[in-house]
Amino acid sequence: MDLKNRNPVDPAHRKRVALVMASPSTNTIAGWPCGFWWSEVSHPYYLLTERGFDIEFFSPEGGACEPDAMSDPRHPNSFSSADLITMGFLNTPELMKLVQNTAPVSEIELDRFDALLVAGGQAPMFSFADATELQRKFVEFFEAGKVTAAVCHGTAILRYATLSNGEPLVKGRTVTGFANIEEDFADDALWQAGLLPTGTRLMPWRIEDELGKLGANYIQAGLWRGFAVRDGNLITGQQSVSGMETAEAVANALGD
C-alpha cells in the first residue's frame, strides 16, 4: 500500500503529529518566567485528535513545560478567559501529564511522524535562537516534504531555519505570524495594566519585521482574527486565536 495515500482518519494507519512547545524560559525584558501559550497547544490537540490523528508532545529540552501565566483562562489578567477548550484540557489529568512529560525534540524521528507543529508563547522569542536541534528538525521535515507548521510566536523558528543550500527557509514563501499591530496592542494592554513600563516592548524583536527581512512574503488578516496560510508543505498561523485554523490546515494537508 502506498503510505502517502493512507486515509488520515484510517484507525488502522493513524497519522502522527509531533507537537512541539517551548521549554520554560525567562522574559528578560519583563523579568518574569515564560513558556508556551495554552490555546496554541490545546486547540490543535483538540482538533487533530478529533480528526483521528495521534499527537505526541515534545520540547527542546524535554520534561515539564510551563505555560505563559496569562494564557490560562483562570488567571486574573488572562487574555483567554472564555477559552473553554483550554479549560477542558486543564481539567483532564491525563492530558496535563502530557505537558509535564514531554520528550526532547532530539527524539523526533522523521520516519515516525507525518507532520511537525511548533506552538508559540513568549518563550520561543527568548529561547529558539539556541534551540539548534529544533531548528534542524524543522528544516529536516520541510526538506523531506512533510507538513511543517508553526503558530503565533512559534513562527520565531523561521528566523533561524536555514535550508541545506544556505538559504533562509522562508525566503520567497508566504507566511504569517504574530503581527506588529498585535504586538502594539499587547504592549499597550500591559502598560495600561501596570505590568510593563510604558514605552517598553514585551518582545526583543518582531516576527513580521524579521521574516520580511529574510525575504518572506508576510501577510496577516487583521487584529486578533483567526488566520493560517499554507505555502506548499509550510503552514503558519497568525496568533493565539489561530490554533484551530492552523490545525485545520495541517489536517487538510495530511489528507492530500
Buried (B, 14 or more C-beta within 10 A) or exposed (E): EEEEEBEBBEEEEBBBBBBBBBBBBBBEBBEBBBBBBBBBBBBBBBBBBEBBBBBBBBBBBBEEBBBBBBBBBEBEEBBBEEBEBBBEBBEEEEBEEBBEEBBBBBBBEBEEBBBBBBBBBBBBBBBBBEBEBBBBBBBBBBBEEBBBBBBBBBBBBBBBBBEEEEEBBBEEBBBBBBBEEBBEEBBEBBBEEEEBEEEEBBBEEBBBEBBBEBEBBBBBBEEBBBBBBBBEBBBBBBBBBBBBBBBBBBBBBBEE
